[in-house]
């Protein structure tokens, strides 16, 4: 072993203050880590254990508990910004938060507002009947998965109105016609049940709806 490769003060500065490893100091001084290890013994410098090198205080001395409470809890900065400030990954930051027993922020439930809809839709199976109304091209749909004409658990409102008016369910060959041509007007007086053939005659030939008295 050569004499005076590294002095005691320099070794204390590199190993204790800057917390470099023996391998890293050996690369700086262009020698093996065994040589640095022998110098530590020679100068009676306490050698670190492996468990000490894995602690957060050793790996991140700048990130103290007070700093984390100030940034994360008081200032309420998001985790991705804190990770950029200290140049660490998000998993490492979460480990630090867990190590210091800092309470995590409460997750805010997001409410999505659909396009062209007049209601707020919440992803919650218990409350889905409360928000069971939606609109498609101005036509109102009601949440009714048990209806025989439901599509994706929703049925057009005019089907329910005409069935209530007639006092029975619509047949397979029946269709609902809007008399004034406004598909958004689902009032009972504006709806009439008829077959596809009758509905086609009205729209193509501009005929009138035949009542039972006229048929007789």
N, CA and C atoms as a LAMMPS dump frame, in Angstrom:
ITEM: TIMESTEP
0
ITEM: NUMBER OF ATOMS
648
ITEM: BOX BOUNDS ff ff ff
-5.0000000000000000e+02 5.0000000000000000e+02
-5.0000000000000000e+02 5.0000000000000000e+02
-5.0000000000000000e+02 5.0000000000000000e+02
ITEM: ATOMS id mol type element x y z
1 1 1 N 0.85 -1.184 0
2 1 2 C 0 0 0
3 1 3 C 0.89 1.239 0
4 2 1 N 0.623 2.109 -0.934
5 2 2 C 1.449 3.294 -1.087
6 2 3 C 1.175 4.267 0.044
7 3 1 N 2.195 5.1 0.322
8 3 2 C 2.053 6.092 1.386
9 3 3 C 1.356 7.341 0.864
10 4 1 N 0.515 7.907 1.732
11 4 2 C -0.132 9.203 1.483
12 4 3 C -0.925 9.247 0.164
13 5 1 N -1.685 8.176 -0.116
14 5 2 C -2.608 8.228 -1.256
15 5 3 C -3.744 9.202 -0.942
16 6 1 N -4.2 9.158 0.299
17 6 2 C -5.273 10.042 0.741
18 6 3 C -5.057 10.364 2.213
19 7 1 N -5.253 11.619 2.573
20 7 2 C -5.07 12.036 3.97
21 7 3 C -6.337 11.763 4.784
22 8 1 N -6.208 11.876 6.093
23 8 2 C -7.346 11.601 6.969
24 8 3 C -8.458 12.643 6.788
25 9 1 N -8.077 13.918 6.68
26 9 2 C -9.062 14.98 6.489
27 9 3 C -9.818 14.812 5.169
28 10 1 N -9.067 14.48 4.122
29 10 2 C -9.692 14.303 2.812
30 10 3 C -10.648 13.102 2.815
31 11 1 N -10.25 12.038 3.518
32 11 2 C -11.085 10.839 3.591
33 11 3 C -12.366 11.109 4.4
34 12 1 N -12.227 11.879 5.485
35 12 2 C -13.406 12.251 6.283
36 12 3 C -14.364 13.108 5.452
37 13 1 N -13.805 14.012 4.666
38 13 2 C -14.628 14.877 3.815
39 13 3 C -15.399 14.075 2.764
40 14 1 N -14.703 13.141 2.118
41 14 2 C -15.332 12.36 1.052
42 14 3 C -16.272 11.283 1.594
43 15 1 N -15.847 10.628 2.671
44 15 2 C -16.598 9.459 3.153
45 15 3 C -17.727 9.827 4.12
46 16 1 N -17.468 10.75 5.043
47 16 2 C -18.457 11.079 6.078
48 16 3 C -19.312 12.273 5.673
49 17 1 N -18.67 13.361 5.262
50 17 2 C -19.436 14.573 4.941
51 17 3 C -20.202 14.445 3.619
52 18 1 N -19.499 14.027 2.577
53 18 2 C -20.144 13.883 1.264
54 18 3 C -20.814 12.52 1.073
55 19 1 N -20.525 11.579 2.005
56 19 2 C -21.157 10.257 2.021
57 19 3 C -20.95 9.478 0.721
58 20 1 N -19.722 9.533 0.233
59 20 2 C -19.358 8.713 -0.929
60 20 3 C -18.999 7.307 -0.481
61 21 1 N -19.16 6.358 -1.375
62 21 2 C -18.797 4.974 -1.075
63 21 3 C -17.3 4.759 -1.291
64 22 1 N -16.814 3.614 -0.791
65 22 2 C -15.39 3.279 -0.978
66 22 3 C -15.062 3.114 -2.45
67 23 1 N -15.979 2.548 -3.193
68 23 2 C -15.773 2.345 -4.629
69 23 3 C -15.653 3.683 -5.353
70 24 1 N -16.517 4.641 -4.994
71 24 2 C -16.49 5.948 -5.638
72 24 3 C -15.225 6.719 -5.272
73 25 1 N -14.822 6.638 -4.015
74 25 2 C -13.575 7.31 -3.601
75 25 3 C -12.372 6.675 -4.287
76 26 1 N -12.431 5.352 -4.468
77 26 2 C -11.346 4.652 -5.159
78 26 3 C -11.212 5.095 -6.61
79 27 1 N -12.35 5.35 -7.261
80 27 2 C -12.297 5.834 -8.643
81 27 3 C -11.731 7.247 -8.709
82 28 1 N -12.046 8.076 -7.683
83 28 2 C -11.504 9.441 -7.651
84 28 3 C -9.986 9.417 -7.478
85 29 1 N -9.532 8.535 -6.584
86 29 2 C -8.106 8.458 -6.283
87 29 3 C -7.352 7.449 -7.153
88 30 1 N -8.095 6.787 -8.065
89 30 2 C -7.494 5.826 -8.991
90 30 3 C -6.825 4.675 -8.248
91 31 1 N -7.617 4.089 -7.354
92 31 2 C -7.167 2.909 -6.63
93 31 3 C -8.373 2.014 -6.369
94 32 1 N -8.153 0.85 -5.787
95 32 2 C -9.251 -0.075 -5.529
96 32 3 C -10.006 0.329 -4.262
97 33 1 N -11.256 -0.171 -4.134
98 33 2 C -12.053 0.124 -2.942
99 33 3 C -11.463 -0.54 -1.696
100 34 1 N -10.674 -1.628 -1.904
101 34 2 C -10.031 -2.308 -0.771
102 34 3 C -8.997 -1.391 -0.136
103 35 1 N -8.296 -0.613 -0.971
104 35 2 C -7.288 0.331 -0.461
105 35 3 C -7.95 1.399 0.404
106 36 1 N -9.079 1.91 -0.06
107 36 2 C -9.806 2.923 0.714
108 36 3 C -10.33 2.312 2.013
109 37 1 N -10.769 1.084 1.953
110 37 2 C -11.269 0.386 3.141
111 37 3 C -10.158 0.225 4.185
112 38 1 N -8.961 -0.1 3.705
113 38 2 C -7.815 -0.24 4.617
114 38 3 C -7.421 1.09 5.241
115 39 1 N -7.547 2.189 4.466
116 39 2 C -7.257 3.515 5.007
117 39 3 C -8.269 3.912 6.076
118 40 1 N -9.511 3.518 5.902
119 40 2 C -10.525 3.795 6.926
120 40 3 C -10.183 3.119 8.247
121 41 1 N -9.698 1.895 8.157
122 41 2 C -9.269 1.181 9.358
123 41 3 C -8.034 1.82 9.969
124 42 1 N -7.13 2.249 9.104
125 42 2 C -5.875 2.85 9.567
126 42 3 C -6.134 4.155 10.324
127 43 1 N -7.063 4.977 9.81
128 43 2 C -7.367 6.264 10.432
129 43 3 C -8.45 6.161 11.515
130 44 1 N -8.905 4.948 11.818
131 44 2 C -9.936 4.701 12.845
132 44 3 C -11.233 5.476 12.551
133 45 1 N -11.623 5.465 11.283
134 45 2 C -12.886 6.089 10.872
135 45 3 C -13.97 5.008 10.88
136 46 1 N -15.089 5.328 11.486
137 46 2 C -16.174 4.357 11.603
138 46 3 C -16.725 4.01 10.225
139 47 1 N -16.786 2.717 9.959
140 47 2 C -17.275 2.236 8.672
141 47 3 C -18.79 2.032 8.764
142 48 1 N -19.485 2.467 7.73
143 48 2 C -20.941 2.371 7.72
144 48 3 C -21.401 0.934 7.48
145 49 1 N -22.552 0.605 8.079
146 49 2 C -23.197 -0.676 7.807
147 49 3 C -24.059 -0.568 6.551
148 50 1 N -24.423 -1.702 6.013
149 50 2 C -25.292 -1.694 4.837
150 50 3 C -26.688 -1.166 5.168
151 51 1 N -27.164 -1.445 6.367
152 51 2 C -28.487 -0.97 6.762
153 51 3 C -28.539 0.553 6.865
154 52 1 N -27.416 1.16 7.255
155 52 2 C -27.369 2.621 7.362
156 52 3 C -27.448 3.285 6.001
157 53 1 N -26.87 2.64 5.013
158 53 2 C -26.869 3.226 3.655
159 53 3 C -28.241 3.158 2.998
160 54 1 N -29.15 2.327 3.527
161 54 2 C -30.483 2.181 2.935
162 54 3 C -31.518 3.11 3.564
163 55 1 N -31.157 3.805 4.631
164 55 2 C -32.114 4.697 5.291
165 55 3 C -32.333 5.957 4.462
166 56 1 N -33.497 6.566 4.651
167 56 2 C -33.855 7.771 3.888
168 56 3 C -33.023 8.962 4.344
169 57 1 N -32.689 9.018 5.631
170 57 2 C -31.847 10.122 6.124
171 57 3 C -30.477 10.116 5.452
172 58 1 N -29.981 8.926 5.146
173 58 2 C -28.67 8.829 4.5
174 58 3 C -28.774 9.101 3.006
175 59 1 N -29.788 8.492 2.348
176 59 2 C -29.919 8.636 0.9
177 59 3 C -30.353 10.043 0.5
178 60 1 N -31.237 10.655 1.304
179 60 2 C -31.763 11.984 0.976
180 60 3 C -31.673 12.878 2.215
181 61 1 N -30.479 13.37 2.522
182 61 2 C -30.322 14.188 3.74
183 61 3 C -31.044 15.537 3.668
184 62 1 N -31.285 16.04 2.44
185 62 2 C -31.955 17.343 2.297
186 62 3 C -33.464 17.247 2.535
187 63 1 N -34.021 16.047 2.374
188 63 2 C -35.477 15.877 2.512
189 63 3 C -35.773 15.447 3.941
190 64 1 N -35.937 16.405 4.825
191 64 2 C -36.271 16.114 6.217
192 64 3 C -37.795 16.064 6.393
193 65 1 N -38.225 15.648 7.558
194 65 2 C -39.654 15.554 7.835
195 65 3 C -40.316 16.931 7.834
196 66 1 N -39.619 17.932 8.393
197 66 2 C -40.165 19.294 8.426
198 66 3 C -40.344 19.848 7.017
199 67 1 N -39.377 19.574 6.158
200 67 2 C -39.458 20.051 4.77
201 67 3 C -40.644 19.41 4.055
202 68 1 N -40.827 18.106 4.257
203 68 2 C -41.913 17.39 3.602
204 68 3 C -43.28 17.858 4.095
205 69 1 N -43.396 18.107 5.396
206 69 2 C -44.671 18.589 5.946
207 69 3 C -45 19.975 5.394
208 70 1 N -43.984 20.823 5.283
209 70 2 C -44.18 22.178 4.769
210 70 3 C -44.606 22.172 3.31
211 71 1 N -43.931 21.36 2.485
212 71 2 C -44.204 21.349 1.044
213 71 3 C -45.475 20.568 0.722
214 72 1 N -45.6 19.388 1.331
215 72 2 C -46.674 18.466 0.945
216 72 3 C -47.988 18.748 1.669
217 73 1 N -47.915 18.994 2.979
218 73 2 C -49.142 19.155 3.774
219 73 3 C -49.627 20.596 3.842
220 74 1 N -48.701 21.55 4.048
221 74 2 C -49.105 22.959 4.221
222 74 3 C -49.3 23.65 2.871
223 75 1 N -48.255 23.615 2.029
224 75 2 C -48.358 24.256 0.712
225 75 3 C -49.181 23.433 -0.28
226 76 1 N -49.334 22.117 0.007
227 76 2 C -50.164 21.207 -0.795
228 76 3 C -49.738 21.151 -2.26
229 77 1 N -48.424 21.013 -2.447
230 77 2 C -47.913 20.836 -3.806
231 77 3 C -48.154 19.394 -4.244
232 78 1 N -48.447 19.168 -5.517
233 78 2 C -48.634 17.79 -5.993
234 78 3 C -47.326 17.014 -5.998
235 79 1 N -47.448 15.691 -6.013
236 79 2 C -46.27 14.832 -5.891
237 79 3 C -45.318 14.965 -7.077
238 80 1 N -45.855 15.144 -8.278
239 80 2 C -44.972 15.217 -9.449
240 80 3 C -44.096 16.469 -9.428
241 81 1 N -44.595 17.557 -8.818
242 81 2 C -43.784 18.78 -8.71
243 81 3 C -42.699 18.605 -7.647
244 82 1 N -43.044 17.969 -6.517
245 82 2 C -42.058 17.73 -5.451
246 82 3 C -40.952 16.808 -5.947
247 83 1 N -41.316 15.797 -6.729
248 83 2 C -40.298 14.882 -7.273
249 83 3 C -39.347 15.604 -8.224
250 84 1 N -39.867 16.591 -8.975
251 84 2 C -39.005 17.382 -9.863
252 84 3 C -38.088 18.32 -9.074
253 85 1 N -38.584 18.837 -7.959
254 85 2 C -37.773 19.753 -7.138
255 85 3 C -36.559 19.03 -6.566
256 86 1 N -36.771 17.828 -6.01
257 86 2 C -35.682 17.068 -5.389
258 86 3 C -35.005 16.085 -6.335
259 87 1 N -35.483 16.05 -7.585
260 87 2 C -34.88 15.176 -8.614
261 87 3 C -34.923 13.698 -8.186
262 88 1 N -36.088 13.254 -7.774
263 88 2 C -36.29 11.858 -7.393
264 88 3 C -37.537 11.335 -8.101
265 89 1 N -37.692 10.029 -8.114
266 89 2 C -38.846 9.422 -8.771
267 89 3 C -40.067 9.468 -7.849
268 90 1 N -41.25 9.262 -8.424
269 90 2 C -42.485 9.261 -7.64
270 90 3 C -42.543 8.11 -6.64
271 91 1 N -42.123 6.867 -7.005
272 91 2 C -42.11 5.798 -5.995
273 91 3 C -41.214 6.106 -4.793
274 92 1 N -40.059 6.756 -5.055
275 92 2 C -39.157 7.138 -3.962
276 92 3 C -39.807 8.182 -3.063
277 93 1 N -40.494 9.145 -3.68
278 93 2 C -41.186 10.175 -2.895
279 93 3 C -42.284 9.556 -2.032
280 94 1 N -43.014 8.593 -2.565
281 94 2 C -44.073 7.934 -1.791
282 94 3 C -43.496 7.133 -0.618
283 95 1 N -42.327 6.548 -0.809
284 95 2 C -41.653 5.855 0.289
285 95 3 C -41.259 6.824 1.398
286 96 1 N -40.797 8.005 1.014
287 96 2 C -40.412 9.03 1.997
288 96 3 C -41.635 9.493 2.789
289 97 1 N -42.76 9.705 2.088
290 97 2 C -44.006 10.116 2.759
291 97 3 C -44.463 9.04 3.742
292 98 1 N -44.349 7.797 3.339
293 98 2 C -44.745 6.683 4.214
294 98 3 C -43.771 6.54 5.389
295 99 1 N -42.482 6.772 5.147
296 99 2 C -41.457 6.634 6.199
297 99 3 C -41.663 7.671 7.302
298 100 1 N -42.018 8.898 6.912
299 100 2 C -42.219 9.972 7.891
300 100 3 C -43.64 9.99 8.469
301 101 1 N -44.494 9.048 8.076
302 101 2 C -45.878 8.951 8.571
303 101 3 C -46.667 10.234 8.327
304 102 1 N -46.522 10.775 7.126
305 102 2 C -47.263 11.975 6.745
306 102 3 C -48.592 11.539 6.134
307 103 1 N -49.665 12.17 6.581
308 103 2 C -50.985 11.8 6.084
309 103 3 C -51.121 12.174 4.612
310 104 1 N -51.659 11.231 3.845
311 104 2 C -51.861 11.477 2.426
312 104 3 C -53.077 12.362 2.214
313 105 1 N -53.055 13.08 1.085
314 105 2 C -54.175 13.96 0.764
315 105 3 C -55.401 13.119 0.404
316 106 1 N -56.559 13.647 0.742
317 106 2 C -57.803 12.967 0.399
318 106 3 C -58.08 13.117 -1.089
319 107 1 N -58.462 12.005 -1.711
320 107 2 C -58.781 12.018 -3.132
321 107 3 C -60.154 12.635 -3.352
322 108 1 N -60.193 13.589 -4.267
323 108 2 C -61.453 14.258 -4.59
324 108 3 C -62.175 13.455 -5.666
325 109 1 N -63.451 13.156 -5.42
326 109 2 C -64.241 12.423 -6.411
327 109 3 C -64.542 13.338 -7.594
328 110 1 N -64.148 12.887 -8.771
329 110 2 C -64.359 13.675 -9.978
330 110 3 C -65.756 13.404 -10.543
331 111 1 N -66.41 14.462 -10.969
332 111 2 C -67.735 14.355 -11.575
333 111 3 C -67.609 14.749 -13.038
334 112 1 N -67.891 13.83 -13.916
335 112 2 C -67.797 14.091 -15.34
336 112 3 C -69.113 14.637 -15.863
337 113 1 N -69.04 15.658 -16.697
338 113 2 C -70.227 16.219 -17.317
339 113 3 C -70.176 15.85 -18.784
340 114 1 N -71.144 15.049 -19.218
341 114 2 C -71.164 14.579 -20.601
342 114 3 C -71.502 15.691 -21.585
343 115 1 N -71.174 15.459 -22.866
344 115 2 C -71.445 16.433 -23.907
345 115 3 C -72.945 16.448 -24.234
346 116 1 N -73.489 17.642 -24.363
347 116 2 C -74.887 17.851 -24.712
348 116 3 C -75.83 17.167 -23.72
349 117 1 N -75.474 17.171 -22.478
350 117 2 C -76.321 16.581 -21.449
351 117 3 C -76.609 17.611 -20.368
352 118 1 N -77.761 17.489 -19.757
353 118 2 C -78.187 18.45 -18.759
354 118 3 C -78.062 17.902 -17.35
355 119 1 N -77.237 16.9 -17.173
356 119 2 C -77.107 16.309 -15.842
357 119 3 C -75.653 15.95 -15.604
358 120 1 N -75.31 15.804 -14.324
359 120 2 C -73.984 15.381 -13.92
360 120 3 C -74.01 13.877 -13.688
361 121 1 N -73.086 13.192 -14.314
362 121 2 C -73.068 11.745 -14.267
363 121 3 C -71.962 11.285 -13.337
364 122 1 N -72.316 10.484 -12.33
365 122 2 C -71.362 9.979 -11.358
366 122 3 C -71.245 8.476 -11.538
367 123 1 N -70.008 7.965 -11.556
368 123 2 C -69.799 6.527 -11.682
369 123 3 C -70.027 5.874 -10.326
370 124 1 N -71.254 5.597 -10.033
371 124 2 C -71.619 4.979 -8.771
372 124 3 C -72.874 4.147 -8.995
373 125 1 N -72.771 2.822 -8.789
374 125 2 C -73.884 1.93 -9.076
375 125 3 C -75.077 2.192 -8.166
376 126 1 N -74.82 2.642 -6.947
377 126 2 C -75.906 2.878 -6.001
378 126 3 C -76.755 4.077 -6.42
379 127 1 N -76.131 5.1 -7
380 127 2 C -76.825 6.344 -7.328
381 127 3 C -77.147 6.475 -8.811
382 128 1 N -77.051 5.389 -9.574
383 128 2 C -77.234 5.532 -11.018
384 128 3 C -78.683 5.847 -11.392
385 129 1 N -79.678 5.404 -10.566
386 129 2 C -81.075 5.699 -10.862
387 129 3 C -81.398 7.18 -10.665
388 130 1 N -80.622 7.852 -9.808
389 130 2 C -80.843 9.28 -9.577
390 130 3 C -80.499 10.072 -10.829
391 131 1 N -79.431 9.674 -11.51
392 131 2 C -78.985 10.36 -12.717
393 131 3 C -79.345 9.519 -13.95
394 132 1 N -80.546 8.884 -13.94
395 132 2 C -80.93 7.979 -15.019
396 132 3 C -81.616 8.656 -16.174
397 133 1 N -81.171 9.831 -16.561
398 133 2 C -81.734 10.552 -17.707
399 133 3 C -80.591 11.044 -18.575
400 134 1 N -80.707 10.826 -19.872
401 134 2 C -79.719 11.383 -20.788
402 134 3 C -80.404 11.746 -22.107
403 135 1 N -79.679 12.438 -22.972
404 135 2 C -80.253 12.93 -24.213
405 135 3 C -79.409 12.489 -25.396
406 136 1 N -80.068 12.109 -26.47
407 136 2 C -79.396 11.733 -27.712
408 136 3 C -80.086 12.442 -28.854
409 137 1 N -79.361 13.405 -29.474
410 137 2 C -79.914 14.226 -30.557
411 137 3 C -81.221 14.915 -30.138
412 138 1 N -81.249 15.367 -28.891
413 138 2 C -82.408 16.068 -28.364
414 138 3 C -83.501 15.173 -27.829
415 139 1 N -83.394 13.871 -28.075
416 139 2 C -84.419 12.939 -27.612
417 139 3 C -84.071 12.444 -26.214
418 140 1 N -85.07 12.4 -25.362
419 140 2 C -84.877 12.042 -23.96
420 140 3 C -84.89 10.533 -23.79
421 141 1 N -83.912 10.006 -23.025
422 141 2 C -83.847 8.591 -22.703
423 141 3 C -83.907 8.401 -21.194
424 142 1 N -84.609 7.361 -20.763
425 142 2 C -84.792 7.052 -19.35
426 142 3 C -84.12 5.722 -19.036
427 143 1 N -83.47 5.663 -17.89
428 143 2 C -82.823 4.423 -17.457
429 143 3 C -83.891 3.401 -17.06
430 144 1 N -84.017 2.335 -17.869
431 144 2 C -85.001 1.281 -17.618
432 144 3 C -84.513 -0.007 -18.284
433 145 1 N -83.577 -0.736 -17.63
434 145 2 C -82.985 -1.926 -18.27
435 145 3 C -83.962 -3.081 -18.467
436 146 1 N -85.074 -3.088 -17.722
437 146 2 C -86.034 -4.188 -17.815
438 146 3 C -87.042 -4.001 -18.954
439 147 1 N -87.049 -2.844 -19.6
440 147 2 C -87.999 -2.593 -20.689
441 147 3 C -87.629 -3.421 -21.912
442 148 1 N -88.644 -3.87 -22.65
443 148 2 C -88.394 -4.752 -23.8
444 148 3 C -87.764 -4.014 -24.979
445 149 1 N -87.797 -2.67 -24.962
446 149 2 C -87.174 -1.894 -26.035
447 149 3 C -85.941 -1.124 -25.558
448 150 1 N -85.373 -1.53 -24.443
449 150 2 C -84.189 -0.834 -23.911
450 150 3 C -82.964 -1.169 -24.741
451 151 1 N -82.133 -0.165 -24.933
452 151 2 C -80.864 -0.315 -25.645
453 151 3 C -79.767 0.239 -24.745
454 152 1 N -78.837 -0.642 -24.334
455 152 2 C -77.793 -0.282 -23.363
456 152 3 C -78.425 0.265 -22.08
457 153 1 N -79.509 -0.432 -21.649
458 153 2 C -80.213 -0.156 -20.388
459 153 3 C -81.004 1.153 -20.392
460 154 1 N -81.132 1.81 -21.556
461 154 2 C -81.913 3.038 -21.659
462 154 3 C -83.001 2.863 -22.718
463 155 1 N -84.132 3.537 -22.515
464 155 2 C -85.263 3.47 -23.451
465 155 3 C -85.734 4.891 -23.723
466 156 1 N -86.206 5.132 -24.959
467 156 2 C -86.695 6.458 -25.312
468 156 3 C -87.947 6.785 -24.499
469 157 1 N -88.031 8.042 -24.092
470 157 2 C -89.126 8.475 -23.224
471 157 3 C -90.486 8.357 -23.918
472 158 1 N -90.541 8.587 -25.248
473 158 2 C -91.825 8.539 -25.94
474 158 3 C -92.421 7.131 -25.938
475 159 1 N -91.589 6.102 -25.846
476 159 2 C -92.111 4.741 -25.734
477 159 3 C -92.865 4.545 -24.419
478 160 1 N -92.34 5.088 -23.35
479 160 2 C -92.995 4.972 -22.042
480 160 3 C -94.277 5.792 -21.981
481 161 1 N -94.268 6.969 -22.635
482 161 2 C -95.448 7.852 -22.606
483 161 3 C -96.603 7.229 -23.382
484 162 1 N -96.31 6.674 -24.576
485 162 2 C -97.377 6.091 -25.401
486 162 3 C -97.931 4.813 -24.769
487 163 1 N -97.066 4.053 -24.092
488 163 2 C -97.541 2.846 -23.421
489 163 3 C -98.46 3.196 -22.245
490 164 1 N -98.137 4.271 -21.558
491 164 2 C -99 4.729 -20.471
492 164 3 C -100.332 5.23 -21.016
493 165 1 N -100.294 5.87 -22.181
494 165 2 C -101.504 6.388 -22.811
495 165 3 C -102.401 5.25 -23.304
496 166 1 N -101.805 4.231 -23.92
497 166 2 C -102.574 3.108 -24.459
498 166 3 C -102.957 2.095 -23.382
499 167 1 N -102.197 2.045 -22.32
500 167 2 C -102.449 1.079 -21.261
501 167 3 C -101.94 -0.314 -21.577
502 168 1 N -100.991 -0.396 -22.498
503 168 2 C -100.393 -1.691 -22.877
504 168 3 C -98.988 -1.444 -23.429
505 169 1 N -98.264 -2.537 -23.651
506 169 2 C -96.93 -2.448 -24.234
507 169 3 C -97.025 -2.353 -25.753
508 170 1 N -96.049 -1.741 -26.35
509 170 2 C -95.998 -1.644 -27.805
510 170 3 C -95.683 -3.003 -28.424
511 171 1 N -96.293 -3.268 -29.554
512 171 2 C -96.04 -4.515 -30.261
513 171 3 C -94.746 -4.406 -31.062
514 172 1 N -94.303 -5.542 -31.586
515 172 2 C -93.051 -5.55 -32.335
516 172 3 C -93.125 -4.716 -33.61
517 173 1 N -94.271 -4.764 -34.279
518 173 2 C -94.402 -4.058 -35.561
519 173 3 C -94.881 -2.619 -35.392
520 174 1 N -95.005 -2.141 -34.146
521 174 2 C -95.484 -0.779 -33.903
522 174 3 C -94.322 0.186 -33.688
523 175 1 N -94.566 1.419 -34.102
524 175 2 C -93.58 2.487 -33.961
525 175 3 C -94.295 3.745 -33.488
526 176 1 N -93.577 4.641 -32.822
527 176 2 C -94.161 5.87 -32.285
528 176 3 C -93.915 7.005 -33.259
529 177 1 N -94.973 7.727 -33.597
530 177 2 C -94.901 8.857 -34.536
531 177 3 C -95.185 10.159 -33.796
532 178 1 N -94.363 11.183 -34.051
533 178 2 C -94.586 12.526 -33.512
534 178 3 C -95.417 13.314 -34.525
535 179 1 N -96.6 13.723 -34.122
536 179 2 C -97.558 14.342 -35.04
537 179 3 C -97.047 15.665 -35.581
538 180 1 N -96.486 16.523 -34.713
539 180 2 C -96.018 17.836 -35.168
540 180 3 C -94.618 17.788 -35.775
541 181 1 N -94 16.618 -35.8
542 181 2 C -92.667 16.477 -36.385
543 181 3 C -91.527 16.834 -35.453
544 182 1 N -91.842 17.284 -34.241
545 182 2 C -90.817 17.636 -33.25
546 182 3 C -90.523 16.405 -32.38
547 183 1 N -89.336 15.835 -32.559
548 183 2 C -88.982 14.612 -31.834
549 183 3 C -88.725 14.863 -30.348
550 184 1 N -88.548 16.131 -29.958
551 184 2 C -88.315 16.449 -28.548
552 184 3 C -89.615 16.641 -27.769
553 185 1 N -90.735 16.734 -28.488
554 185 2 C -92.048 16.944 -27.848
555 185 3 C -92.679 15.584 -27.565
556 186 1 N -92.573 15.126 -26.317
557 186 2 C -93.081 13.802 -25.94
558 186 3 C -94.405 13.885 -25.176
559 187 1 N -95.205 14.911 -25.449
560 187 2 C -96.504 15.004 -24.785
561 187 3 C -97.439 13.923 -25.343
562 188 1 N -98.369 13.398 -24.545
563 188 2 C -99.255 12.315 -25.019
564 188 3 C -100.093 12.69 -26.236
565 189 1 N -100.515 13.962 -26.353
566 189 2 C -101.333 14.395 -27.493
567 189 3 C -100.536 14.434 -28.792
568 190 1 N -99.214 14.478 -28.691
569 190 2 C -98.368 14.585 -29.879
570 190 3 C -97.868 13.228 -30.371
571 191 1 N -98.229 12.156 -29.688
572 191 2 C -97.722 10.824 -30.025
573 191 3 C -98.841 9.938 -30.544
574 192 1 N -98.469 9.053 -31.483
575 192 2 C -99.414 8.076 -32.026
576 192 3 C -98.667 6.8 -32.359
577 193 1 N -99.274 5.655 -32.036
578 193 2 C -98.673 4.358 -32.316
579 193 3 C -99.204 3.832 -33.629
580 194 1 N -98.308 3.322 -34.483
581 194 2 C -98.705 2.8 -35.798
582 194 3 C -97.656 1.813 -36.29
583 195 1 N -97.985 1.159 -37.388
584 195 2 C -97.046 0.21 -37.974
585 195 3 C -96.018 0.956 -38.814
586 196 1 N -94.985 0.245 -39.216
587 196 2 C -93.944 0.849 -40.055
588 196 3 C -94.504 1.265 -41.411
589 197 1 N -95.447 0.49 -41.957
590 197 2 C -96.034 0.821 -43.248
591 197 3 C -96.829 2.12 -43.161
592 198 1 N -97.635 2.257 -42.108
593 198 2 C -98.402 3.489 -41.916
594 198 3 C -97.49 4.687 -41.686
595 199 1 N -96.425 4.453 -40.947
596 199 2 C -95.472 5.548 -40.681
597 199 3 C -94.767 5.986 -41.954
598 200 1 N -94.474 5.021 -42.83
599 200 2 C -93.847 5.367 -44.1
600 200 3 C -94.763 6.157 -45.007
601 201 1 N -96.05 5.834 -45.018
602 201 2 C -97.02 6.576 -45.835
603 201 3 C -97.114 8.032 -45.399
604 202 1 N -97.067 8.257 -44.093
605 202 2 C -97.188 9.629 -43.576
606 202 3 C -96.007 10.486 -44.016
607 203 1 N -94.809 9.933 -43.94
608 203 2 C -93.608 10.723 -44.24
609 203 3 C -93.369 10.861 -45.743
610 204 1 N -93.709 9.844 -46.512
611 204 2 C -93.417 9.895 -47.96
612 204 3 C -94.578 10.486 -48.755
613 205 1 N -95.816 10.158 -48.418
614 205 2 C -96.965 10.655 -49.152
615 205 3 C -97.656 11.814 -48.457
616 206 1 N -97.161 12.144 -47.228
617 206 2 C -97.744 13.235 -46.441
618 206 3 C -99.219 12.985 -46.175
619 207 1 N -99.56 11.74 -45.811
620 207 2 C -100.938 11.394 -45.488
621 207 3 C -101.241 11.698 -44.045
622 208 1 N -102.513 11.558 -43.679
623 208 2 C -102.959 11.8 -42.312
624 208 3 C -103.091 10.479 -41.587
625 209 1 N -103.101 10.536 -40.254
626 209 2 C -103.28 9.351 -39.434
627 209 3 C -104.742 8.946 -39.494
628 210 1 N -105.001 7.685 -39.822
629 210 2 C -106.371 7.184 -39.876
630 210 3 C -106.797 6.698 -38.505
631 211 1 N -107.869 7.227 -38.017
632 211 2 C -108.398 6.801 -36.728
633 211 3 C -109.29 5.592 -36.924
634 212 1 N -109.759 4.996 -35.829
635 212 2 C -110.611 3.821 -35.902
636 212 3 C -111.972 4.166 -36.516
637 213 1 N -112.51 5.371 -36.271
638 213 2 C -113.793 5.791 -36.818
639 213 3 C -113.724 5.905 -38.345
640 214 1 N -112.607 6.421 -38.861
641 214 2 C -112.456 6.574 -40.304
642 214 3 C -112.321 5.212 -40.987
643 215 1 N -111.644 4.26 -40.312
644 215 2 C -111.503 2.925 -40.889
645 215 3 C -112.848 2.218 -41.013
646 216 1 N -113.72 2.438 -40.026
647 216 2 C -115.053 1.85 -40.076
648 216 3 C -115.879 2.487 -41.184
